[in-house]
């Protein structure tokens, strides 16, 4: 539910105080009196002497009643009172001010009179207007509480006493204060003059000279820009490890790019450019201003300093791009210098790649020669062992011995069968039995001799098995060295193919083009920078002097 607000009324009073009637016995009927205007000054409003009873007073009262019935606002009545005071009229109320102004033919509500009222004055604003009090129907003034109504009949003497000594002391004090103020003002003007003089001498004049040089004396310079990048050729095979991970990115050629940047800013590039294109002779021309001109007897170090000032190389590691700016007084010369430096950079990249290719070829060639030598040594060792064991094919020799042993084993078995048949009869022939046993014994001895030759050392230098093992090892070594020679030959051919192909190369992204208007000097920017530099130097000097002065005086 919603509760209706309840408010109490405070300071409720009548809008119009009761005024006494003509006889003073009974109160008169209340009249609608508009609020009194704010006085233009703090002094009491001059009150004119009451007019004598007669036709004039009756006419004035009729005019006032007519003005009251017009329904004028408080602002209009205050405006009328101020206009009347400006005209020097003695009015008793705001309505009387309107009546007297109209009697003189002045409209108090014109805009011109309103603007004439706005003048500087030291008078304080009027307090809140209070109702007018009338005596016998004639306004006698206004009462402002807590201000008391002034007594018009008496004029009391002032309570202040004049002291000549005090007035003289006050005058001297005022003169001393005025003198101190003038001295402070004079010192301030002197300090401001000194400050302005220092600023003019240390900041403004150097800045003006610098601006004059940049605007009128400095030779216009043309900047030729170019961009290029060092790239790596992609390998034919798939690279493994980290090399394959960074293949084709700027990280793979980061060091090469930095080497090219260092070469272009080195004395070697400067000396080559000066020898082939006359760098120092061009910057020693009389068409260049004295500050940027090289002296006729300038040393190579002076020329190298000029070269570093006019050839600017920047490398962006994130993109791998080398940016070059060549500054020259002639755009054609700047383009010529840029093209020459790019050619020098290409030669440098080719030199780096050539050394890499030569290293690769030398390594492959050395590996192939070593493999050939090892294969030759293995072949010689194999031949020596064959000559020692007097065998060419150890496998065939072993197979022949094995076949012999197998044949003797078969013949022995047959003889044993025959022996068993001879012994199976009741009366065997002893001569046949002895012959068969003799043959079997001979065969067994021959088998044992063959077996001992294959596994046991002999008087002529080792067993057949050891000789066969040496032959087989020599043969396998020779076969392995032959495979190594074939692999080294393949690597050498691959290195030769890779060497014939360019491993590092320089690719120009932005070719140098001669500009059609000068780039330097940037007169306004350079003048502002000079102003800031001189101002900073002055500030540092002033702070240093102030600190030293404080330390000395403390």
C-alpha positions in Angstrom: 0.0 0.0 0.0 1.0 3.6 -0.6 1.0 6.1 2.3 0.3 9.7 1.3 2.9 12.1 2.5 1.9 14.6 5.2 3.7 17.9 5.4 3.3 20.6 8.0 3.4 24.3 7.1 5.9 26.5 8.9 6.4 30.2 8.9 2.9 30.9 7.7 2.2 34.6 7.7 0.0 37.1 6.0 1.0 38.2 2.5 0.1 41.8 3.5 0.4 43.3 7.0 -2.5 45.1 8.5 -2.2 48.9 8.2 -3.9 51.4 10.5 -6.9 53.4 9.1 -6.9 57.1 8.8 -8.0 57.6 12.3 -5.8 54.9 13.8 -8.7 53.3 15.7 -9.6 50.4 13.5 -7.5 48.4 11.0 -8.0 49.2 7.4 -9.0 46.5 4.9 -6.1 44.6 3.5 -4.8 45.7 0.1 -2.9 43.6 -2.4 0.6 45.2 -2.3 3.3 43.7 -4.5 6.6 42.8 -2.9 8.9 45.7 -2.4 11.9 45.9 -4.8 15.5 45.4 -3.7 17.2 48.7 -3.0 20.0 49.7 -5.3 22.3 50.9 -2.4 22.6 50.2 1.3 21.7 53.8 2.2 18.1 54.5 3.1 15.9 55.7 0.3 15.4 59.4 0.3 11.9 60.3 1.3 10.2 63.4 -0.1 8.3 65.7 2.0 4.6 64.8 2.1 2.5 66.8 -0.2 0.0 69.2 1.3 -3.6 68.0 1.3 -5.3 69.2 -1.8 -6.3 68.3 -5.3 -2.6 67.3 -6.1 -2.5 64.7 -3.4 -5.8 63.3 -4.5 -4.6 63.0 -8.1 -1.4 61.4 -7.0 -3.3 58.8 -5.0 -5.5 58.1 -7.9 -2.4 57.6 -10.1 -0.9 55.2 -7.6 -4.1 53.2 -7.4 -4.2 53.0 -11.2 -0.6 51.8 -11.2 -1.3 49.2 -8.5 -4.1 47.8 -10.6 -1.8 47.3 -13.6 -0.4 44.2 -11.9 3.3 45.0 -12.3 5.8 42.4 -11.2 8.3 42.9 -8.5 11.2 42.9 -11.1 9.5 45.7 -13.0 9.0 47.7 -9.8 12.7 47.3 -8.9 13.7 48.4 -12.3 11.5 51.5 -11.9 13.0 52.3 -8.5 16.6 52.0 -10.0 15.7 54.2 -13.0 14.2 56.8 -10.6 17.4 56.8 -8.5 19.5 57.2 -11.6 17.4 60.2 -12.6 17.8 61.7 -9.1 14.1 61.6 -8.1 13.0 61.4 -4.5 10.4 58.6 -4.4 8.5 57.1 -1.5 7.7 53.7 -3.1 8.1 51.7 -6.2 4.7 52.8 -7.5 5.6 56.4 -6.8 8.8 55.9 -8.9 6.7 54.6 -11.8 4.3 57.6 -11.4 7.1 60.2 -11.4 9.0 58.6 -14.3 5.8 58.6 -16.4 5.1 62.2 -15.4 8.6 63.1 -16.8 7.9 61.1 -20.0 10.3 58.2 -19.2 9.3 54.6 -19.7 11.0 52.7 -16.9 10.6 49.4 -18.7 12.6 50.3 -21.9 15.7 48.1 -22.7 18.0 51.1 -22.9 17.2 52.1 -19.3 17.8 48.6 -18.2 21.3 48.5 -19.7 22.1 52.0 -18.3 21.5 50.5 -14.8 24.3 48.0 -15.2 27.2 50.1 -14.0 30.1 49.2 -11.6 29.3 50.4 -8.1 30.6 49.5 -4.7 27.1 49.6 -3.0 25.9 46.3 -1.6 22.7 44.7 -2.9 19.5 45.3 -1.1 18.3 42.7 1.4 15.0 40.9 1.0 12.2 43.4 0.5 9.8 43.9 3.3 6.2 45.3 3.2 5.8 49.1 3.1 4.3 50.9 6.2 2.0 53.8 5.5 0.8 56.5 7.8 -2.5 57.9 6.9 -2.4 56.1 3.5 1.0 57.7 2.6 4.1 55.4 2.5 6.7 56.6 4.9 9.5 54.2 4.0 10.4 50.5 4.5 11.4 48.7 7.6 14.2 46.1 7.3 14.7 43.8 10.2 16.9 43.6 12.2 17.7 47.1 11.0 16.0 49.9 13.0 14.1 52.7 11.4 16.3 55.8 11.2 15.2 58.8 13.1 14.7 61.7 10.7 14.3 64.3 13.3 17.7 64.0 15.0 21.2 63.6 13.7 23.6 62.2 16.4 27.3 63.0 16.3 29.9 60.4 15.3 31.5 58.4 18.1 34.8 58.1 16.3 37.7 60.3 17.5 40.4 61.5 15.1 44.1 60.8 16.1 46.6 62.7 14.1 49.6 60.5 15.2 47.8 57.4 14.3 46.8 58.8 10.9 50.5 59.8 10.3 51.7 56.4 11.2 49.1 54.8 9.0 50.3 57.1 6.1 53.9 56.1 6.7 53.0 52.5 6.8 51.1 52.8 3.6 54.1 54.5 2.0 56.5 51.7 3.2 54.1 49.1 1.9 53.9 50.9 -1.5 57.7 51.2 -1.6 58.1 47.4 -0.9 55.5 46.6 -3.5 57.3 48.8 -6.1 60.6 47.1 -5.2 59.1 43.7 -5.5 57.6 44.6 -8.9 61.0 46.1 -10.0 62.9 43.0 -9.0 60.3 40.8 -10.8 60.7 42.8 -13.9 64.5 42.6 -13.7 64.4 38.8 -13.1 62.0 38.4 -16.0 64.3 40.5 -18.2 67.3 38.4 -17.2 65.3 35.2 -17.8 64.2 36.3 -21.2 67.8 37.3 -22.0 69.2 33.9 -21.0 66.5 32.1 -23.0 67.2 34.3 -26.0 70.9 33.8 -25.8 70.8 30.0 -25.0 67.6 28.8 -26.6 66.0 31.2 -29.1 69.1 32.4 -31.0 70.6 28.9 -31.5 67.1 27.6 -32.6 66.8 30.5 -35.1 70.3 29.8 -36.4 69.4 26.1 -36.7 66.2 26.8 -38.5 67.9 29.2 -40.8 70.5 26.5 -41.7 67.8 23.9 -42.4 65.6 26.2 -44.4 68.1 28.3 -46.3 71.6 26.8 -46.2 71.3 23.0 -46.0 71.7 21.1 -49.4 68.6 19.1 -50.2 69.3 15.3 -50.0 67.4 12.6 -51.9 66.9 9.2 -50.2 66.7 6.1 -52.3 65.2 3.1 -50.5 65.4 -0.6 -51.3 64.6 -3.9 -49.5 66.1 -7.3 -50.1 66.2 -10.6 -48.3 68.7 -13.5 -48.1 67.0 -16.8 -49.0 68.2 -20.4 -48.8 67.5 -22.9 -51.6 65.3 -25.8 -50.6 67.1 -29.1 -50.5 66.1 -31.9 -52.8 65.6 -34.4 -50.0 63.7 -34.2 -46.8 65.9 -32.7 -44.1 65.6 -34.2 -40.6 65.9 -32.7 -37.2 65.9 -29.0 -36.4 67.4 -28.3 -39.8 64.2 -29.5 -41.5 62.0 -27.7 -38.9 63.5 -24.3 -39.8 64.0 -25.0 -43.4 62.6 -22.2 -45.6 62.1 -19.7 -42.7 64.1 -16.5 -41.9 65.6 -18.3 -38.9 67.6 -20.5 -41.3 69.2 -17.4 -42.9 69.3 -15.1 -39.8 73.1 -15.3 -39.5 73.6 -14.7 -43.2 71.4 -11.6 -43.2 73.3 -10.2 -40.2 76.6 -10.9 -42.0 75.3 -9.0 -45.1 74.2 -6.1 -42.9 77.6 -6.0 -41.2 79.4 -6.1 -44.6 77.3 -3.2 -46.0 78.2 -1.1 -43.0 81.9 -2.0 -43.0 85.0 -0.2 -44.3 85.4 -2.9 -47.0 82.1 -1.9 -48.7 82.9 1.8 -48.3 86.4 1.4 -49.9 85.0 -0.7 -52.8 82.2 1.8 -53.4 84.7 4.7 -53.3 87.1 2.9 -55.7 84.5 2.0 -58.2 82.0 4.9 -58.0 83.9 7.8 -56.3 81.9 8.2 -53.1 84.3 10.7 -51.5 84.8 12.7 -54.7 81.0 13.1 -55.0 80.5 14.3 -51.4 83.5 16.7 -51.8 81.6 18.7 -54.5 81.2 22.5 -54.1 77.4 22.2 -54.5 77.1 20.7 -51.1 76.9 23.0 -48.0 80.0 23.3 -45.9 78.6 21.3 -43.0 77.8 18.2 -45.1 80.7 18.6 -47.5 83.9 16.6 -47.2 87.1 18.5 -47.2 89.4 18.1 -50.2 92.1 16.6 -47.9 89.7 14.4 -46.0 91.0 11.1 -44.7 89.4 7.7 -45.2 88.0 7.8 -41.7 86.2 11.1 -42.5 84.8 9.5 -45.6 83.8 6.4 -43.7 81.9 8.6 -41.2 80.1 10.3 -44.0 79.3 6.9 -45.6 77.8 5.7 -42.3 75.7 8.9 -42.1 74.4 8.6 -45.6 74.0 4.8 -46.0 71.6 3.4 -43.4 71.1 -0.4 -43.2 68.4 -1.9 -41.0 67.5 -5.5 -40.5 64.2 -6.8 -39.3 64.7 -10.2 -37.5 61.0 -11.0 -37.5 60.6 -10.9 -41.3 64.2 -11.3 -42.3 64.2 -8.2 -44.5 67.2 -5.9 -44.9 66.2 -2.3 -45.5 68.7 0.1 -47.1 68.5 3.8 -47.5 71.1 5.7 -49.5 71.1 9.5 -49.1 72.8 11.6 -51.8 72.4 15.2 -53.2 71.6 13.8 -56.7 68.8 11.2 -57.0 70.6 9.4 -59.9 73.8 9.1 -57.9 71.8 7.7 -55.0 70.2 5.1 -57.2 73.7 4.2 -58.6 75.1 3.8 -55.1 72.1 1.6 -54.1 72.5 -0.8 -57.0 76.2 -1.1 -56.4 75.7 -1.9 -52.8 73.1 -4.6 -53.7 75.6 -6.1 -56.1 78.2 -6.2 -53.4 75.7 -7.9 -51.1 75.0 -10.5 -53.7 78.7 -11.2 -54.1 79.0 -11.5 -50.4 76.2 -14.0 -50.3 77.7 -16.0 -53.2 81.0 -16.0 -51.4 79.4 -17.5 -48.3 77.6 -20.1 -50.5 80.8 -20.8 -52.4 82.8 -21.6 -49.3 80.0 -23.9 -48.1 79.9 -25.6 -51.5 83.7 -26.0 -51.5 83.6 -27.5 -48.0 80.9 -29.9 -49.0 82.8 -31.1 -52.1 86.1 -31.3 -50.3 84.5 -33.5 -47.6 82.8 -35.8 -50.1 86.0 -36.1 -52.1 88.1 -36.9 -49.1 85.6 -39.5 -48.0 85.7 -41.1 -51.4 89.5 -41.2 -51.5 89.6 -42.8 -48.1 87.1 -45.5 -49.1 89.1 -46.3 -52.2 92.3 -46.6 -50.2 90.6 -48.9 -47.6 89.2 -51.1 -50.4 92.7 -51.4 -52.0 94.2 -52.4 -48.7 91.5 -55.0 -48.2 92.1 -56.5 -51.6 95.9 -56.7 -51.0 95.3 -58.4 -47.7 92.9 -60.9 -49.3 95.5 -61.7 -52.0 98.2 -62.2 -49.4 96.1 -64.7 -47.5 95.2 -66.6 -50.6 98.9 -66.9 -51.4 99.7 -68.1 -47.9 97.1 -70.8 -47.8 97.4 -71.6 -51.4 93.7 -71.4 -51.9 91.6 -69.3 -54.0 88.1 -70.4 -53.0 87.9 -71.6 -49.4 84.3 -72.5 -49.8 85.1 -74.9 -52.7 88.1 -76.3 -50.9 86.0 -77.1 -47.9 83.3 -78.6 -50.0 85.8 -80.9 -51.8 87.3 -82.1 -48.6 83.8 -82.8 -47.3 82.9 -84.7 -50.4 86.0 -86.8 -50.0 85.2 -87.6 -46.4 81.7 -88.5 -47.5 82.9 -90.9 -50.2 85.4 -92.6 -47.9 82.6 -93.0 -45.3 80.4 -94.7 -47.9 83.2 -97.0 -49.1 84.0 -98.0 -45.4 80.4 -98.8 -44.8 80.3 -101.1 -47.9 83.5 -102.8 -46.8 82.0 -103.4 -43.3 79.0 -105.0 -45.0 81.2 -107.3 -47.0 83.2 -108.2 -43.8 80.0 -109.1 -42.0 79.0 -111.3 -44.9 82.3 -113.1 -44.9 82.1 -113.7 -41.1 78.5 -115.0 -41.3 79.6 -118.3 -42.9 80.6 -121.3 -40.8 84.2 -121.3 -42.0 85.1 -117.8 -43.5 88.2 -117.3 -45.6 90.7 -115.7 -43.3 92.6 -114.0 -46.1 89.5 -112.2 -47.4 88.5 -111.2 -43.9 92.0 -109.8 -43.2 92.0 -108.0 -46.5 88.6 -106.4 -45.8 89.7 -105.4 -42.3 92.9 -103.9 -43.7 90.9 -101.8 -46.2 88.5 -100.6 -43.6 91.4 -99.6 -41.3 93.1 -97.7 -44.2 89.9 -95.9 -45.0 89.3 -94.9 -41.4 92.9 -93.5 -41.2 92.4 -91.6 -44.4 89.1 -90.1 -43.0 90.8 -89.2 -39.7 93.7 -87.6 -41.7 91.3 -85.5 -43.7 89.4 -84.5 -40.6 92.6 -83.5 -38.8 93.7 -81.4 -41.8 90.4 -79.5 -41.7 90.3 -78.8 -37.9 93.9 -79.3 -36.5 97.0 -77.3 -37.1 99.5 -78.8 -39.5 103.2 -78.4 -39.9 102.9 -76.1 -42.9 101.1 -73.4 -40.9 97.6 -73.9 -39.5 94.4 -75.8 -40.1 92.2 -75.6 -43.1 89.4 -74.1 -41.0 91.6 -71.2 -39.8 92.8 -70.6 -43.3 89.3 -70.6 -44.7 88.3 -68.2 -41.9 91.1 -65.7 -42.8 90.1 -65.9 -46.4 86.5 -65.3 -45.6 87.3 -62.3 -43.4 89.5 -60.9 -46.1 86.8 -61.4 -48.7 84.1 -59.9 -46.5 86.3 -56.9 -45.7 86.9 -56.3 -49.4 83.2 -56.6 -50.1 82.4 -54.1 -47.3 85.0 -51.6 -48.5 83.6 -51.9 -52.0 80.2 -51.0 -50.7 81.7 -48.0 -48.8 83.4 -46.8 -52.0 80.1 -47.0 -53.8 78.4 -45.0 -51.0 81.2 -42.4 -51.0 80.9 -42.1 -54.8 77.1 -41.5 -54.5 77.7 -38.8 -51.8 80.3 -37.1 -53.9 77.9 -37.0 -56.9 75.1 -35.6 -54.7 77.5 -33.0 -53.3 78.5 -32.0 -56.8 74.9 -31.6 -57.8 74.2 -29.5 -54.6 77.3 -27.4 -55.3 76.3 -26.7 -58.8 73.0 -25.4 -57.4 73.0 -22.0 -55.6 72.6 -22.6 -51.8 72.2 -18.9 -50.7 70.9 -16.2 -52.9 69.7 -12.6 -52.5 66.2 -11.7 -53.6 65.4 -8.0 -54.1 61.9 -7.1 -52.9 62.0 -3.3 -53.5 64.3 -2.2 -56.2 66.0 1.2 -55.8 64.2 4.0 -57.7 65.4 7.6 -57.8 63.0 10.0 -56.0 61.7 13.2 -57.7 61.8 15.5 -54.7 64.3 15.8 -51.7 63.7 13.9 -48.5 66.1 15.7 -46.3 66.5 18.0 -44.5 63.2 18.0 -42.6 63.3 21.6 -41.7 60.4 21.9 -39.3 61.0 18.6 -37.5 64.7 19.3 -37.1 64.0 22.9 -35.9 61.6 21.6 -33.2 64.0 19.0 -32.1 66.8 21.6 -31.9 64.5 23.8 -29.8 63.8 20.9 -27.4 67.5 20.1 -27.2 68.5 23.6 -26.4 65.7 24.0 -23.9 66.7 20.8 -22.2 70.4 21.9 -22.0 69.3 25.3 -20.5 67.1 23.5 -18.0 69.9 21.2 -16.9 72.3 24.1 -16.6 69.9 26.2 -14.6 69.1 23.3 -12.3 72.8 22.7 -11.8 73.6 26.4 -11.1 70.7 26.6 -8.7 71.8 23.4 -6.8 75.4 24.7 -6.6 74.3 28.1 -5.4 72.1 26.5 -2.7 75.0 24.4 -1.6 77.4 27.3 -1.4 75.0 29.6 0.5 73.8 27.0 2.9 
